[in-house]
Amino acid sequence: MKRLSRRAMMKDGLLAVGSGLLAPGIFEALASAPAHAASLGAARTMVTGGRILVVVQIAGGNDGLHAIVPYTDPTYAQVRPTLALDKSKVMPLNAKMGLNNDLGALKPLWDAGQMAVVQGVGYPNPNLSHFQSMYIWQTLDLTGAQGTAQTGWLGKYLQSIGTTVQQPFTGVSGGALLPEAFEAPGISVPSISSAQAFSVKPDPRNRAGAAQRRRALLDFTSSFTGDTDAQNAFAKLLANTSQAAATGSDEFAKAAMAYKPAASAKYPQNSAFADSMQIVAAAITQNLGVRVAYVTLGGFDTHADEAATLGMLYPELAQTIAAFWRDMQAHGMAENIMMMTWSEFGRRVAENGSGGTDHGTAAPQFVFGPGVAGGLHGNDPDLTNLDSSGNLIFQYDFRAYYATIIQKWLGADAATVLGSSFPILDFVK
């Protein structure tokens, strides 16, 4: 047996896996996990076939009034003299509200009763800082004091269902960064920007011997021991980390190779968001045991030139979501999936002098899938009843929005996950 020492570690090196499998959260989880590949497959069998939640973050503060448009409200045209959309630029959802034509790829989901719009989602005493508000939505810490919360709401959910390191893909983040929503002691979630990036990296000076070196390194780390309990625990952690990194990257590489988008799923080209959604699609269709997946589209901080900016972002958002649903339907997976959106805040009701809108408060959120009660939920925005800053007054707390999905779709106890009880809404069947 090799004695564990800093010199040995520096000399022989450690396995590195791309895009976040070895994020800090994995260490506590791995310390007590058996280090053998077979357990990964066995655990996947345990979690395959259940309900899945796909979370879409619309980062930057989406202007809800430009997405779900009160096109017949005279106040809307008055306070937005250049941004207001008339009837020709929306798809009517009812006599008052319409879907922006740039989001038109979502209309078939609406028509099928598989799109719900939850209006006026926000929270008391809203924070209009991007980073603090994102932190609030992800950790439920309404103080906005970043760094004080120990868990995100999705991490807490994964804890509640007993996720272990033998289930490395129960949570999946498409992209290079791990959202705070997934953070929780003992929870490890991979962030995957591509199958190529999510791999054990060989020594660039000796690529021909990569397989042999990897096997030798796994054998090497599994042979460590120490002189104290703490050293032995770290040795076990090192062995488990190495094995999980190697096995997890192999499993995803196989899944990515096997996954083929359905012919009907026309994902946008040259879109990191669409690429991330296809990473999620690969993990789901290849039965990696996904329970929660997460993707992000940014760029929605539209202080200026909003119409042009959202004229590019909305089609990318809508076409990617529509392609994903066609993909899941073709693969026979759609019945098991629900998708929800969130954005850290909406925009101010009145436009500014730069053809944009400033940070606001309440906004509509979208939910998709066969399990939703399609349609508009909640009252239409009241543009004459605003707070002292000229912002909409929220009607649904975002934690009630979460609670409804946790309780009615995922089948978990919402109060346990969220730390308190919140009303259960009616947008999930």
C-alpha positions as CSV (number, residue, x, y, z in Angstrom):
1,M,0.0,0.0,0.0
2,K,1.3,3.5,-0.8
3,R,1.5,6.1,2.0
4,L,-0.5,9.2,1.1
5,S,1.7,12.2,0.9
6,R,1.7,15.6,-0.7
7,R,4.9,14.7,-2.6
8,A,3.3,11.6,-4.1
9,M,0.3,13.6,-5.1
10,M,2.4,16.3,-6.8
11,K,4.6,13.7,-8.5
12,D,1.8,11.4,-9.9
13,G,-0.9,14.1,-10.5
14,L,-4.7,13.8,-10.1
15,L,-7.4,13.1,-12.5
16,A,-9.1,16.2,-13.8
17,V,-12.5,16.1,-15.4
18,G,-13.9,18.9,-17.5
19,S,-16.8,21.1,-16.7
20,G,-17.4,20.5,-13.1
21,L,-17.9,16.9,-12.0
22,L,-15.3,17.4,-9.3
23,A,-17.0,20.6,-8.0
24,P,-16.5,21.1,-4.2
25,G,-19.9,19.6,-3.4
26,I,-18.7,16.2,-4.5
27,F,-16.1,15.8,-1.7
28,E,-18.5,15.2,1.2
29,A,-20.6,12.8,-0.9
30,L,-17.6,10.8,-2.1
31,A,-16.0,10.3,1.3
32,S,-18.4,7.5,2.2
33,A,-19.1,6.1,-1.3
34,P,-17.8,2.7,-2.6
35,A,-15.3,3.2,-5.3
36,H,-16.3,0.8,-8.0
37,A,-17.9,1.4,-11.4
38,A,-20.6,-1.2,-11.2
39,S,-22.5,0.8,-8.5
40,L,-23.1,3.6,-11.0
41,G,-25.0,1.4,-13.3
42,A,-27.0,-0.2,-10.5
43,A,-28.0,3.2,-9.1
44,R,-29.0,4.4,-12.5
45,T,-31.4,1.5,-12.8
46,M,-33.0,2.5,-9.5
47,V,-33.8,6.1,-10.7
48,T,-34.7,5.5,-14.4
49,G,-38.3,6.1,-15.5
50,G,-39.5,8.8,-13.0
51,R,-40.6,12.3,-13.5
52,I,-38.1,14.9,-14.6
53,L,-37.9,18.7,-14.2
54,V,-36.0,20.9,-16.7
55,V,-35.3,24.3,-15.4
56,V,-34.6,27.2,-17.8
57,Q,-33.0,30.3,-16.4
58,I,-33.7,33.4,-18.5
59,A,-30.8,35.5,-17.1
60,G,-30.7,39.2,-17.0
61,G,-34.3,40.1,-16.1
62,N,-36.8,39.2,-18.7
63,D,-39.4,41.9,-19.7
64,G,-42.6,40.0,-19.1
65,L,-44.7,42.8,-20.7
66,H,-42.8,42.2,-23.9
67,A,-43.3,38.5,-23.8
68,I,-47.0,38.2,-22.7
69,V,-48.3,41.5,-24.0
70,P,-51.3,43.4,-22.7
71,Y,-51.9,44.7,-26.2
72,T,-55.4,46.0,-25.7
73,D,-54.5,48.0,-22.5
74,P,-54.4,51.7,-23.4
75,T,-52.0,52.4,-20.5
76,Y,-49.5,50.0,-22.1
77,A,-49.2,52.0,-25.3
78,Q,-49.0,55.3,-23.3
79,V,-46.1,54.2,-21.1
80,R,-44.2,52.5,-23.9
81,P,-44.5,54.8,-26.9
82,T,-41.7,53.0,-28.9
83,L,-41.7,49.5,-27.3
84,A,-45.5,48.8,-27.3
85,L,-46.5,46.0,-29.6
86,D,-49.8,46.3,-31.4
87,K,-52.2,43.4,-32.4
88,S,-50.3,42.7,-35.6
89,K,-47.2,41.7,-33.6
90,V,-48.8,39.3,-31.1
91,M,-50.6,36.1,-31.2
92,P,-53.8,36.6,-29.1
93,L,-54.1,34.3,-26.1
94,N,-57.3,35.8,-25.0
95,A,-59.1,39.1,-25.5
96,K,-56.5,41.1,-23.6
97,M,-53.2,39.3,-23.6
98,G,-51.0,38.1,-26.5
99,L,-47.8,36.1,-27.1
100,N,-45.0,38.1,-28.8
101,N,-44.7,36.9,-32.4
102,D,-40.9,36.4,-31.7
103,L,-42.0,33.6,-29.3
104,G,-44.3,32.1,-31.9
105,A,-42.5,28.8,-31.9
106,L,-44.2,28.2,-28.5
107,K,-47.7,28.6,-29.8
108,P,-48.2,25.0,-30.8
109,L,-47.5,24.0,-27.2
110,W,-50.1,26.6,-26.1
111,D,-52.6,25.3,-28.5
112,A,-52.0,21.7,-27.3
113,G,-52.7,22.8,-23.7
114,Q,-49.1,22.1,-22.8
115,M,-48.0,25.7,-21.9
116,A,-49.0,27.5,-18.8
117,V,-48.2,31.1,-18.0
118,V,-48.1,32.0,-14.3
119,Q,-48.5,35.7,-14.2
120,G,-47.1,38.2,-11.7
121,V,-44.5,36.0,-10.0
122,G,-42.2,37.8,-7.5
123,Y,-41.7,38.1,-3.8
124,P,-42.0,40.7,-1.0
125,N,-39.5,43.6,-0.8
126,P,-37.9,42.7,-4.1
127,N,-34.2,43.1,-4.7
128,L,-33.3,44.8,-8.0
129,S,-29.6,43.7,-8.0
130,H,-28.9,41.0,-10.6
131,F,-26.6,38.9,-8.5
132,Q,-28.5,39.3,-5.2
133,S,-31.8,38.6,-6.9
134,M,-30.5,35.5,-8.7
135,Y,-29.1,34.4,-5.3
136,I,-32.5,34.9,-3.7
137,W,-34.3,32.9,-6.4
138,Q,-31.8,30.0,-6.2
139,T,-31.3,29.8,-2.4
140,L,-34.6,31.2,-1.0
141,D,-32.6,33.5,1.2
142,L,-34.6,36.7,0.9
143,T,-31.9,38.7,2.7
144,G,-29.9,38.6,-0.5
145,A,-26.7,38.2,1.6
146,Q,-24.7,36.2,-0.8
147,G,-22.6,33.4,0.6
148,T,-24.6,32.8,3.7
149,A,-27.0,30.1,2.4
150,Q,-25.7,26.5,2.5
151,T,-28.1,25.0,0.0
152,G,-30.0,25.8,-3.2
153,W,-33.5,24.7,-3.6
154,L,-32.7,22.0,-6.3
155,G,-29.8,20.8,-4.1
156,K,-32.2,20.4,-1.2
157,Y,-34.6,18.5,-3.5
158,L,-31.9,16.1,-4.5
159,Q,-31.0,15.6,-0.8
160,S,-34.7,14.9,-0.1
161,I,-34.8,12.0,-2.6
162,G,-31.5,10.5,-1.3
163,T,-29.2,11.2,-4.2
164,T,-25.8,9.7,-3.8
165,V,-22.5,9.7,-5.6
166,Q,-23.5,6.4,-7.3
167,Q,-26.2,8.5,-9.1
168,P,-23.9,11.1,-10.8
169,F,-26.5,12.4,-13.3
170,T,-29.5,12.8,-11.0
171,G,-28.9,16.5,-11.5
172,V,-27.4,17.8,-14.7
173,S,-26.4,21.3,-15.6
174,G,-25.9,22.1,-19.3
175,G,-23.1,24.6,-19.5
176,A,-19.8,25.4,-17.9
177,L,-20.9,26.7,-14.5
178,L,-22.9,25.1,-11.7
179,P,-25.9,27.1,-10.7
180,E,-26.2,28.0,-7.0
181,A,-29.6,26.3,-7.0
182,F,-27.8,22.9,-7.0
183,E,-25.5,23.6,-4.1
184,A,-26.0,21.4,-1.1
185,P,-23.8,19.4,1.3
186,G,-23.2,15.9,-0.1
187,I,-24.7,16.7,-3.5
188,S,-22.6,16.5,-6.7
189,V,-24.0,17.8,-10.0
190,P,-22.0,17.8,-13.2
191,S,-21.8,20.9,-15.3
192,I,-21.4,19.7,-18.9
193,S,-20.6,22.1,-21.7
194,S,-19.8,19.3,-24.2
195,A,-19.0,15.6,-24.3
196,Q,-15.5,16.5,-25.3
197,A,-15.0,18.9,-22.3
198,F,-16.6,16.5,-19.9
199,S,-13.8,13.9,-20.0
200,V,-10.7,12.8,-18.2
201,K,-7.9,14.8,-19.6
202,P,-4.8,12.9,-20.8
203,D,-1.3,14.2,-20.6
204,P,-0.9,16.2,-23.8
205,R,2.7,15.1,-24.0
206,N,1.8,11.4,-24.1
207,R,-1.7,11.0,-25.6
208,A,-0.8,7.6,-27.0
209,G,-0.4,6.2,-23.5
210,A,-3.6,7.9,-22.1
211,A,-5.5,4.7,-21.4
212,Q,-2.6,3.0,-19.6
213,R,-1.8,6.1,-17.6
214,R,-5.4,6.5,-16.6
215,R,-5.6,2.9,-15.4
216,A,-2.3,3.3,-13.6
217,L,-3.6,6.4,-11.9
218,L,-6.8,4.8,-10.7
219,D,-4.8,1.9,-9.4
220,F,-2.4,4.3,-7.7
221,T,-5.1,6.3,-6.0
222,S,-7.0,3.2,-4.8
223,S,-3.8,1.9,-3.1
224,F,-3.3,4.9,-0.8
225,T,-3.4,4.6,2.9
226,G,-2.5,6.9,5.7
227,D,-1.2,7.0,9.3
228,T,-4.3,8.6,10.8
229,D,-8.1,8.3,10.4
230,A,-8.1,11.7,8.7
231,Q,-5.5,10.6,6.2
232,N,-7.3,7.3,5.6
233,A,-10.5,9.3,5.0
234,F,-8.8,11.5,2.5
235,A,-7.2,8.5,0.8
236,K,-10.7,7.0,0.4
237,L,-12.0,10.3,-0.9
238,L,-9.2,10.5,-3.5
239,A,-9.9,7.0,-4.7
240,N,-13.7,7.5,-4.9
241,T,-13.2,10.9,-6.6
242,S,-10.9,9.5,-9.2
243,Q,-13.2,6.5,-10.0
244,A,-16.4,8.7,-10.1
245,A,-14.7,11.1,-12.5
246,A,-13.5,8.4,-14.8
247,T,-16.7,6.4,-14.8
248,G,-19.0,9.4,-15.1
249,S,-17.2,10.9,-18.0
250,D,-17.2,7.5,-19.8
251,E,-20.9,7.1,-19.2
252,F,-21.8,10.5,-20.6
253,A,-19.5,10.0,-23.6
254,K,-21.4,6.8,-24.5
255,A,-24.7,8.6,-24.0
256,A,-23.7,11.5,-26.2
257,M,-22.5,9.1,-28.9
258,A,-25.8,7.2,-28.8
259,Y,-28.1,10.2,-28.7
260,K,-29.5,11.4,-32.1
261,P,-31.9,14.4,-32.2
262,A,-35.2,13.5,-33.8
263,A,-35.6,14.6,-37.4
264,S,-38.5,16.8,-36.3
265,A,-36.4,18.6,-33.7
266,K,-34.8,21.5,-35.5
267,Y,-32.5,23.0,-32.8
268,P,-31.1,26.5,-33.6
269,Q,-27.6,26.5,-35.0
270,N,-24.7,28.4,-33.4
271,S,-26.5,28.6,-30.1
272,A,-24.9,27.7,-26.8
273,F,-28.3,27.5,-25.3
274,A,-29.5,24.9,-27.9
275,D,-26.3,23.0,-27.4
276,S,-26.9,22.8,-23.7
277,M,-30.5,21.7,-24.2
278,Q,-29.2,18.9,-26.4
279,I,-26.8,17.8,-23.6
280,V,-29.9,17.6,-21.4
281,A,-31.7,15.7,-24.1
282,A,-28.9,13.2,-24.4
283,A,-28.8,12.6,-20.7
284,I,-32.6,12.0,-20.5
285,T,-33.0,9.9,-23.6
286,Q,-30.1,7.7,-22.8
287,N,-31.5,6.9,-19.3
288,L,-28.8,8.3,-17.2
289,G,-31.2,8.8,-14.3
290,V,-31.8,12.5,-14.6
291,R,-34.3,14.0,-12.1
292,V,-33.5,17.7,-12.5
293,A,-31.7,19.4,-15.5
294,Y,-30.8,23.0,-15.8
295,V,-29.9,25.3,-18.7
296,T,-29.4,29.1,-19.0
297,L,-29.9,31.7,-21.7
298,G,-28.5,35.1,-20.8
299,G,-28.6,38.6,-22.3
300,F,-32.0,39.8,-21.1
301,D,-30.7,42.9,-19.3
302,T,-32.4,45.2,-21.8
303,H,-31.7,48.8,-20.6
304,A,-31.3,49.9,-24.2
305,D,-32.4,48.7,-27.7
306,E,-34.7,46.2,-26.1
307,A,-36.8,45.5,-29.2
308,A,-33.7,44.5,-31.2
309,T,-32.1,42.5,-28.4
310,L,-35.3,40.5,-27.6
311,G,-36.0,40.2,-31.3
312,M,-32.9,37.9,-31.4
313,L,-33.2,36.2,-28.0
314,Y,-36.9,35.4,-28.1
315,P,-36.7,33.2,-31.3
316,E,-33.6,31.4,-29.9
317,L,-35.4,30.7,-26.6
318,A,-38.7,29.6,-28.2
319,Q,-37.2,27.6,-31.1
320,T,-34.9,25.7,-28.7
321,I,-37.7,24.9,-26.3
322,A,-40.0,23.8,-29.1
323,A,-37.3,21.6,-30.6
324,F,-36.6,20.0,-27.2
325,W,-40.3,19.1,-26.9
326,R,-40.5,17.6,-30.4
327,D,-37.3,15.7,-29.6
328,M,-38.7,14.3,-26.3
329,Q,-42.0,13.4,-28.0
330,A,-40.2,11.5,-30.7
331,H,-38.2,9.6,-28.1
332,G,-41.3,8.8,-26.1
333,M,-40.1,10.8,-23.1
334,A,-42.4,13.9,-23.1
335,E,-44.9,12.4,-20.6
336,N,-42.2,12.2,-18.0
337,I,-41.0,15.8,-18.3
338,M,-42.0,19.2,-17.1
339,M,-40.1,22.4,-18.0
340,M,-40.2,25.7,-16.0
341,T,-38.6,29.1,-16.5
342,W,-37.4,31.7,-14.1
343,S,-35.8,35.1,-14.4
344,E,-34.4,37.1,-11.5
345,F,-36.9,39.9,-12.0
346,G,-39.1,41.6,-14.6
347,R,-38.7,45.1,-16.0
348,R,-40.2,48.5,-15.1
349,V,-43.6,49.2,-16.7
350,A,-42.5,52.4,-18.4
351,E,-39.8,52.4,-21.0
352,N,-36.7,54.5,-20.5
353,G,-35.1,57.1,-22.8
354,S,-32.8,54.5,-24.4
355,G,-35.4,52.3,-26.0
356,G,-35.2,49.9,-23.1
357,T,-36.6,49.1,-19.7
358,D,-34.9,49.2,-16.3
359,H,-35.0,46.6,-13.5
360,G,-38.5,45.8,-12.3
361,T,-40.3,43.2,-10.2
362,A,-43.0,40.8,-11.0
363,A,-43.1,38.9,-14.3
364,P,-44.8,35.9,-15.9
365,Q,-43.1,32.5,-15.9
366,F,-43.6,29.7,-18.4
367,V,-44.3,26.0,-17.6
368,F,-44.4,23.4,-20.3
369,G,-45.4,19.7,-20.6
370,P,-48.3,17.3,-20.7
371,G,-48.6,17.7,-16.9
372,V,-49.5,21.4,-16.9
373,A,-52.9,22.9,-16.8
374,G,-52.5,25.0,-19.9
375,G,-53.5,28.7,-20.1
376,L,-53.0,31.9,-18.2
377,H,-52.9,31.6,-14.5
378,G,-53.5,34.7,-12.3
379,N,-54.8,38.2,-13.0
380,D,-53.5,40.2,-15.9
381,P,-51.0,42.8,-15.0
382,D,-52.5,46.0,-13.6
383,L,-50.5,48.8,-15.2
384,T,-52.2,51.5,-13.1
385,N,-51.6,49.9,-9.7
386,L,-47.8,50.1,-9.3
387,D,-45.4,50.4,-6.4
388,S,-43.5,53.7,-5.6
389,S,-40.8,52.9,-8.2
390,G,-43.3,52.3,-11.0
391,N,-43.1,48.5,-10.9
392,L,-45.7,45.8,-10.9
393,I,-47.0,44.4,-7.7
394,F,-46.5,40.7,-7.5
395,Q,-49.4,38.3,-7.0
396,Y,-47.6,34.9,-6.6
397,D,-44.6,34.3,-4.5
398,F,-41.9,32.5,-6.4
399,R,-41.7,30.0,-3.6
400,A,-45.3,29.1,-4.2
401,Y,-44.4,28.6,-7.8
402,Y,-41.6,26.2,-6.8
403,A,-43.8,24.5,-4.2
404,T,-46.4,23.7,-6.7
405,I,-43.9,22.0,-9.0
406,I,-42.2,20.2,-6.2
407,Q,-45.4,18.9,-4.6
408,K,-47.6,18.2,-7.6
409,W,-45.1,17.2,-10.3
410,L,-42.0,15.8,-8.5
411,G,-44.1,14.3,-5.7
412,A,-41.8,15.6,-2.9
413,D,-42.7,17.4,0.2
414,A,-42.5,21.1,-0.7
415,A,-42.3,22.3,2.9
416,T,-39.3,20.0,3.6
417,V,-37.5,21.2,0.4
418,L,-38.3,24.9,0.8
419,G,-38.1,25.1,4.6
420,S,-41.6,26.4,5.0
421,S,-45.1,25.9,3.6
422,F,-46.4,27.9,0.7
423,P,-49.7,27.9,-1.2
424,I,-50.0,25.2,-3.9
425,L,-51.2,26.8,-7.2
426,D,-53.3,25.3,-10.0
427,F,-51.0,25.3,-13.0
428,V,-50.0,21.7,-12.6
429,K,-52.7,19.0,-13.2
